[in-house]
Amino acid sequence: MQVAMLATFSVPEDRPEFVGELYARWRDVHQFQPPFNYLLRATPVPSWQELGDDEIDLDYHLRHSALPRPGSQRELGVLVSRLHSAKMDRRYPLWECHLIEGLEGGQWSMYMKVHHSQIDGVGGVRLLKRILSADPEAREMLPPWAVGTRGPDQSGLPDRPKVPEQRAAERHDGPSLLRLAGEGVEVASSLGRTYAESLVGTNESARAVPFRAPKTLFNGRIHTPRRFATQHYPIDRLRKAANATGGSLNDVFLTVCGGALRRYLDELDALPPEPLIANVPVSVRAEEGDGVGNAITFLYSTLGTDIADPVERMRAIKASTRLGKQRLPHVGGLAMDAYTAVLMAPFLSQAILGIGGRGRPASNVVISNVPGPAETRYLDGSRLEEIYPVSLLFNGQALNITAVSYDGQFNIGFTGCRDSIPSLQRIAVYAGEELDALEAAIERRSARSARRGRSTGGRLDDPVEPVAAKDAPVSATRTSG
């Protein structure tokens, strides 16, 4: 249940020994902020214990590594795959920070691993923003564990406006509490209705529901070794495709993933006739607040793997995600937590009983998209070039695809079970080719509309011939292991 961040930086030209010097300086920082000072106490009741600064062995958590020559993306991927395969020792706070030097092109990487119970995707990005600065001249910056969710914000950006104290107080006055109690029955009814629709579906064929997914090679029992691969694109390419088809950036992302998985399974003669179903985490975290723990719920979406044409696949996905969003209850706080807990109860029961991966899966793959920093960030003057999420797996879910945007780029991390998914990097390569295929299909459809005298008003409504993904230009993965 561990998640990680792989961030790659440029070594400052005037400081060739930057990584070694950073490691030496960070070793002397023994101030710890939540969640980096939390220790799991399993008995008598599972709980978190907040440790004092002198109770934490920093030498265990902070590691310094170097890649074997030539220090390519492949060597980095092999190391990250190995690091992510290792379980964290629960006798210590559940995090590790690895500084990795020797990457070709004058670069270095930081691999930061934490337990998912401590930080979710949006919380992780918020923590990243606090750790890194928008100011390239900022120096003597603190390490992640000294910043955490409560330490000093190093971003160099203005704080968000806080909720006025008067408005905050109004949430606790008598009339507000009475009104909330009066709405309780309506909220409970809404939760019950949306839960029933989520679990058993409705008569709308586009709605994807849990435990209706076909069994695939992604949905068996998993083992400890991991594989990791990456892909990235300029985010404007996804936005342009979204605008042309009337969808969202996330619809384009799901369409690309669906096409990549369709091609991968088809080559292995393992493509089911039914469409694969994705579990899509949705953040319900407030704009302000503590970043420790999780604040997410889930919707289910088809991936259109039964559809060859990428534009038609995206149309199916767009309809499915629209229905999934309509299903989410319009509540927050404890009510949303209760809804999510009930929705995920069948899956959690499988995990607790150890029977995950033996029956029909709740979904085929987890696909997540987390908005990251829009501007360039620095660490002590070292420019952040790329950032990739490395996510968690569990029995019944041997593949996770998570994306994070940064500074005009859309970066995707593919995390898979080494024993379950042969040649994981091929999925990442196909994802690059599928975006090419979607763009080509959009361009052909636009050209056909133009030839018809713009009878469709420029909209992509007319059917087109399926695009053969294998004919699209090849895009290589950046990292694999």
Buried (B, 14 or more C-beta within 10 A) or exposed (E): EBBBBBBBBBBBEEEEEBBEEBBEBBEEBEBBBBBBBBBBEEEEEEEBEEBEBEEBEBEEBBBBBBBEEEBBBBBBBBBBBEBBBEEBEEEBBBBBBBBBBBBEEEBBBBBBBBBBBBBBBBBBBBBBBBBBBBBBEBEEBBBBBBBBBEBEEBBBBEEEEEEEEEEEEEEEEEEEEEEEEEEEEEBEEBBEEBBEBBBEBEEEEBBBBBBBBBBBBBBBBBEEBBBBBBBBBEBEBBBBBBEBBEBBBBBBBBBBBBBBBBBBBBEBEEBBEBBBBBBBBBBBBEEEEBBBBBBBBBBBBBBBBBBBBBBBBBBBBBBBBBBBEEBBBEBEEEBBBBBBEBBBEEBEEBBEEEEBBBEEBBBBBBBBBBBBBEEBBBBBBBBBBBBBBBBBBBBBBBBBBBBBBBBEBBBBBBBBBBBBBEBBBBBBBBBBBBBBBBBBBBEBBBEBBEEEEEEBEEEBEEEBEBBEBEEBEEBEBBBBB
